Amino acid sequence: MSLKVELSDKVYWLGFNDRRKHLFENQWPLDKGVTYNAYLIDDEKTALIDTAEAPFSGDLVAWIKDLLGAKKLDYLIINHMEPDHSGSIKDVVTAFPEITIVGNRKTFPILEGFYGISKNIYEVAEGDILSLGKHQLQFFMIPMVHWPESMVTYDTTDKIIFSNDAFGSFGTLNGGVFDDEMDLTCFNEEIRRYYSNIVGKYGAQVQKALTKLETIEIKLIAPSHGLIWRSKIPYIVEKYHMWSKHEGEAGAVIVFGSMYGNTEKMADYIARFLIEEGVKFVKVYDSAKTHTSYIINDIWKYKGVVLGSCAYNGGIFPPMAHLLSDLEHYGLRERYLSVFGSSSWGGGGVRAINKFAENIKWELVGDQVEARCAPNESDIDRCRSIAKAMSLKLKALE
C-alpha cells in the first residue's frame, strides 16, 4: 500500500527521499540528501505533474496504479525536462501507453532528444487552461528558471502552484512534507544553497516569474524538490525577492587559499579584527577544504566578502581560482570586496583577485595587503585596516 499524502481533495504528493546520491548534477554535495516530488490529481481526468529520477520509476508507477486503481492516467504534465524531474517518463509512458504528454513548444525537442518520444503530445502556451473536471490547470512560462522550457502549473481550483525548481531545496523530508510540520532551521541553509547554486544565476528571470505569481492567489507552493509551502508562503517569496535582487545582510565571508598557513593566519587576523569592530556574523572558509557551493551560499547571504590567496606557480591557488570562476559565472552583484594574500619568490594570487574584482565590479573596500612570505607586524596592521573599513560598510546596513 502506497503512502497517501493529500495536498487537497484528490491531489497527492508522490515524493521520494534520496539519501544515497552523493552529488546533485554530479557536482553539488548532498550531505542531507534530496527529494524528488511528483504530484497526482485524481479527477474526471487524471494528471501526473512531473516524475522523478530514473531509479525511482518503478516505485512511482506502482504508486500511481495503487492510487488510481482501475482508472487510467490521462495526462503527464512536464514542467521541466531536466532528468532529475523527467527520468521516469519512459516507464510512465510504457505503463500508461495512451497517456497525453503536456508541455510547451520548448519542451518537446528536449523530450525527443532525451527519450525519443514525439507522439501523443499536447502543446500549451502562456495562460492556457486544461480542464480535468473539477480541477482547472493553468500554465505559466518561467523561461530560464532555470532551463528555457521551464514552466509552472497552477491549479486554479485549489490555488496550488506546482512550482518546478522554484522555491525548492536540497535535503530529504524525513517524515514531514509541509513547512509547518518541520523545523525550518534544518532547511534554511539548504534552501539558500539550492537557490544560490542552481537558480542564482538567473535573478532577472526569477524577478519576472515572481511578478507573474503576484497576480494569482496561492494557498500552496508545491516544488519539485524539498518541502511544500503552506504556512510560510510570504517568508519564502520574500527570500526569493531578496536573493534575486542580490541583496546582502550585514556580515562578512572570508575565503582564503593557503599552502603553508601564512595566508590563513592573515584570514584569522582579519576575522578577529572584524569581531572586535562589532561585526556579528563572520564566516571563514578554506577554499581547499570546503566545496564552493557552501561558500557561495554564504556569499549570497552576506554583503561583505574578503578574499585572500597565496601565490601558486606565478598565479592564484587553484581552489581559489575555481571559486572566483564560479562567482563570475553566477554574476552576483552588490557586494563589498577586500583583498589580501601572500607571496614568496613571486606573486600572483593577489593580482588574480584584483583581476576578478575588475571583472565582477564589486566595490573595493580598504587597501589590499600582500605579505612577503610570512605576515609581519606591518602586514597585520594593514589587515586591521581592512577589517575597520569593511566594518564601517557593514554597520551602515544595520
N, C-alpha and C positions, 0 to 999 in steps of 0.2 A: 504494500500500500504506500502510495506516494505522500510525502509531506504536503499538506494543504495550507498555504498561507494566502489569504484573500486580502487584496488591497481595497476592494469594494465588492459588491454583489457580482459574482461570476467573473471577477478579474483576479487572476492568480499570479503570484510571483513564482518563477521557476529558476531558482538560483543555485549555483554550485560554488562551494568553498574550495579553492585550490591552494593547498598547503605544501605541495610537492614542487611546484615550479620555483626555480631559483631566480630567474631573470625575466622580467617583463619586456617584451620586444627584444629579448636576448641582450639587454643592456642594463635595465633598472633593477637593482636588488629588491627582492620580495621577502624581507625579513619577517613580515607579518602576513604574507600570502596575498591573495587577491580573490575577488569573487567575479563570476560571470552571471549576469542577470538577464533572463529572458522573461517574457510575460505572455500569458494566455488569456484571451477573452472568449468566454463561452456564451454566445448569444444565439439568435436565429441563424446567423452565420458565425463561424468561429475564426479567430485570428491569433497567430503567434507573432509576437513582436521580437525580432532578432533571435539568435540562437546562442551558442556557446562555443568554446574551443573544442576542437575535434575529439580529444579524449573523453569528453562528457556526452558525446552524441547519443550513445546507446541509452544512457540513463535519461537523457532529455526526451527521446522518442517514447520510452516506456512511461515516463511521467505524463506526457501529453495523452497517450492512449488510456491511461488509468483515469485521468480527469474527464476525458470526453466520452469514454465508454464506446457505445456503438456509433456515435456521431463522427463525421469526417472532419478533417481540418481544411477549411476553405481557403484561408489566406496566410501567407508568410510575408510580413512587412519587414523590409530591410531598411533600418535607419542608417546602417554603416556597414561597409564591406570589409573592414579590417578582420583578419582571420580570428582574432580573439572574440569577435562577435559572430562571424559568419562560418566558422569552422565546421559546424554541424549541418550546414544547408543540404549537402548531398544526401546525407542519411535521412533528413526530414522529407526531402522530395521523394526518396525511394520508399519511405514508409507511407507517404500520402501522395501518390502519383498524380492525382487530379488537382492538386493544390495550385492556386494562383499566386505568383510572386509579385509583390507590390514594391515599387521603388521609383526613383526619379530618373531622368534621362541620363544622368551621370553614373547611376548605379549599375545599369545593365552591361556596359562594356567590361566593367571590372568583374561582375558576376560571371560572364562568359570566360574572361581571361583566367580567373582562378579555378572555376569549377566546370567549365564547358556547358553551362546552362543558358539557353536562349529561348526556350519555349514557355508557354503559359505565364507570360509576364504582363503586368498591368502598370502603365506609367502614370504617376501623379505629379502635379506641379504645385506651386505655392498656393495654399489656401484650399486646395481640393478636399472634398469630403467623401469618405467611403462609409456607407451605411452597413452595419451589422445587424440591425434590428433596433433594439433599444439604444445601443451604443453607436454614436456617430464619431468617426475618426477624421480629424483634420490634420493636414500635413504642412509643416513649415520648413523651409530650406535654411540650413545654417552652414553654408559652404566654408571650408577651412577651419571648422571647429570639430575635428581638425583635419579632415580629408575633404576633397572637393564635392563628394557626393553626400556628405553628412546632412541628415535631416532629423527632425523630431516629429513624433506622432502625439496628437492631443486628443484625448477622449473628452469631447465636449459635454457628454452626459454626466460623467462623474468628476470632471475637472482634473484629470490626471494627465500630466505631461511625461511621456516616455522620452527622456532627455538625452539618450545616446551617451556619449562620453562626458557631456556637460554635467557638472555637479557630482561627478563620480570620485572615487578614491581607491588607493591601494588598501589592503587589509581585508582579512576574512571577517565574517559577521559573527561567528561563534555563538549561534543560537538566537541572536537578535536579527531583526530585519528593518525596523523603523527607527528613526533618530531618537524617539523618546523611550525606546527600550534599551538604550545603550549609553555608556559613559562617553561623551564626545571627547573628553580629554585623551582617550585612547586613539581617537581618529584624527584629531585636528592636524597633527604633523603629516599624516599620510594623505589627508585631503589636499593640503597645500603642496606636498611633494608631487602628488599626481598632477595637480594643475600646473605647477611651475615647469615640470619636465615634459609633460605630454601636450598640454594645451597652451602653455605660456607664450610661445612664440606668436600666437595669433590673437593678441589682445584687441586689436581693432575689430576683428571679426567677432570676437566674444561680445564686444560692446554693441555691435549691430544685432546680434542674436538676443541680447538682453532687452534691447529696445522693442523687438518683436514680442517677447514674452510679457512685457509690461502691459500689453493690450488685452491679455486674456486672464480669466480667473483661474487660479491654480490652488487645488487642495492637496495634491500630492505631486512630488517630483520623484520619478522612478528612473534612475540612471542605469547604465549597463554594467557598472562596477560600484561596489560599495553599498552603503545603506540607503534606504528610501526616506525622503524628507516629507514630514507631515506636520510636525510641531514647530520646527525651527526653519521654515522656508525663508522668512526675511533675513535670518542670520546668514545662510549660505548664499543667497542672492547678493547681499551686501558685500560678502567676501569676494565674490566674483567681480563685482563693480570695482572694488579696491585693487584687486590683483591685476585686472585687465587694464586699469589706468596706471599701473606701475607705481602706486603709492607705497611708501615705506614707513615703518614705525621707527620710533626713537631708540635705536640700538645699533650695535656695530658687529660685523663679522670680520674676523682676522683670519686670513689664509696664508700659509707660508709653505715654501719649498726649501728644505734644508737637508744637506747630506751629512754634515758632521755636527750640527747643533748650534752653529753660530747665528744663523738667520732665525732659528727657533727661539733663541734667547731674546732676540730683538722683539719677536712677536709677544713673548711673555712680558717684557717690559712695557710694551705699548698697552697690552691688556690691563696690567696693573695700574698704569697711569690713567687709563680711561675710567676705571673703577674709582680711583682717587678723585677724579674730576666730576664724579657724580653720575656717570652713565650706568644705568641699572642693568642693561641687557648687553652682554658681551659674549660672543662665541668665538672660540679659537679652533682652527682646523689644520691638521697636517695633510697637505694635498696628496701625499704619497700613501696615506692610510685610509682616508675617508673617500667613499665614492662621490663623484661630482654631484649626483642627484641630491644628496643630503646637504651639500654645501650650497648649491643653487637654491634649494628650498629655503634656507635661512637668508640668503642674499635677497630672495624675493620678499622676505618678511621685513628685513631691516634696511634702513636708509644708508647707514654708514658701512663702507667696505674698505678694508685695509689689506693690501696685497703685498707680499714680500717674497723674494726668491734669491737664492744663491745663483752664482753663475755656473753654467754647465757647458763645457766644450765651446766656449765663446757665445753661448746663448742662455736660454732660460731652462730651469729644471723641468724635465719633460712632464711630470704630472701637473705642474702649474701651467705649462703650455696647453695641456688638454683642457684645463678649467677655463682658461682665457678664450680658447676656441669655442667652447660650449656657450659661454656668456655672450660672445659676439653673435653666435648663431641665434640665440633666443631674443636678442635685441632689447634686453631690459634697459629701461631708461630711468632718469631721475634718481641717480644715486650719487653720494659723495664718495670720493676716492682719495685715499692716501697711499703712498708708495714707499717701500723700504726694501733693503736687501743687503747682500754681501758679495764680495769678490775676493780673489786671491791673486793669482798671476795674471788674470784677465777678467773683465766684466762681461755683462750680457744679460743678466737676469733683470736688473732694474731697467735697462734700456728696452727690453722686450715689454715690460709692463707699461712703460711710457708710450710705446707704440700702440699698445692696446687702448690706453687712455685716449689717444688721438682718434682712434677708430670708433670707440663706443660713445665718446663725447660726454662722459660723466664729469662732474665738477671736481677739479683737483683741490684738495684741502691740505694746507700745510706744505712745508718744503720736504722734498724727498730726502731720504738718508740712505747712503750706501757705505757700509763698513768695509774696510780693507782687512781681510782675514777675520779676526775676532773683533767684536764691537768694543771700542774704548769708551772712556768717560764722555768724550765729546759726542760720540755716536748715541750714547744713551740719553744725553741731554736733548739731542735732536729727536729721539723717539718720544721724549716727554712733550716736546713742542708739537709733534704730530697729534698726540693724544689731546692736548689742550685745544688745538684748532678744530679737531673733529668734535670734541665735546661741546664746544660753543655752537656748532651747527646742529647737533642733535638735541641739545637743550631747547633750542628755538622751536622744535617740533612739539614739545610737551605742552 
